[in-house]
């Protein structure tokens, strides 16, 4: 399907909110207010229309009885009305030549009402309307101001506003989620840790637009550097493998698949009407198409951050530099449990670190085989001199820095000193500083502002590093396969 068909959801010229309610707690009211606020802030530049046959005005906007009564261009409708009324509203959108509709309403296949959902599908195909939903949050585009999320950004507690479902700042990570509730939690998390989003799509029952369409579209989106995917089912398996395989060569896709167990698959069926299928089939499909498969939401976010800001790691060796031996061991255990071998440094590198011991640049009792443990008397000079050697080495393909700020010998400016050295590297670099107090947050924030993903625990940092190595393996394999397919077999004489 043509890319411009999906583009309407993110760059509409005119948007109609069907079900624009006067009551502040209703979805149609919240969505209308989202667009109005983004217009006032200069983010949304399209036209906005309110549709409600039972009101004259909502939030200062004139209300139309139907989309058909609007004189201006409407290429996107957001439908937030009872499920039984959706087919009629969609018919009117078709008569108005609306190109896309986001159906927020629930009450379709997920509750066993498959006939109503099939009617929506028939209408959309008859008029050529692209649909996201039903039973979804829809779209949030941090760059164009499209925001159909009906969850209020703030709530009032004790007379004071409190952030409830904040929208993340603009950034390079696109989110595709089959679950609206999980999607809202992801937005909350990203906002809280200052991760930026390019586009967010909650597509629910996927009566039309699905993960294949969205991956295809985002593969060509200049604002998106990595695609993070939460799914419960894939209906178009062959197309998914083909599309994801092509997109993975351009940018990483990281995915979490829910419904792995028998009970989870049953729950997925009652959630979005998804037929979850056998988990091993999904594992094989992801592997074939170059998708990095993770197990938890935390891993999904951690790996997306790493893949957005660091290059993929070539096949080879990861080196860990730390001032805490235990933290280094935890990172090694995690990496090796994921199939990444943490090899001993080669003789030439070992000799260079031995020489640093002789010159008292690093402690004589430092462990140097890998991890390189600078011990609890580490200084920033020890880190920077060690990093210089590792960055210059052709043997080292990925570096994991575990710099625990707690030791007294690390001065407060050490993150900035590390950043100066890391700027000289083309190798992927991941960092870790354990803790949630003020100093640890400051260290991670400084590193991340310089494009070095930083994590709260060695295990999380190791998983992030693994994703760079895993993606590196994928793209090398896919590139070889692509080259082989392009070579025609020689004819026998």
Buried (B, 14 or more C-beta within 10 A) or exposed (E): EEEEBBBBBBBBBBBBBBBBBBEEEBBBBBBBBBBBBBBEEEBBEBBBBBBBEEBEEBBEBEBBEBBBEBEEBBBBBBBBBEBEEBBEBBBBBBEBEBBBBBBBBBBBBBEEBEEBBEBBBEBBEEBEBBBBBBBBBBBBBBBBBBBBBBBBBEEEEEEEEEEBBEBBEEBBBBBBBBBBEBBBBBBBBBBEBEBBBBBBBBBBBBBBBBBBBBBBBBBEBEBBBBBBBBBBBBEBEEBBBBBBBBBBEEBBBBBBBBBBEEEBBEBBBEBBBBEBBEBEEBBEBBBBBBBBBBEEBBBBBBBBBBBBBBBBBBEBBBBBBBBBBEBBBBBBBBBEEBEBEBEEBEEEBBEBBEEBBEEEBBBEEBBBEBBBBBBBBBBBEBBBBBBEBBBEBEEBBBBBBBBBBBBEBBEEEBBEBBBEBBEEBEBBBBBBBBBEEEEBBBBBBBBBEBEBBBBBBBBBBBBBBBBBBBBBBBBBBBEEEEEEEEEEEEEEE
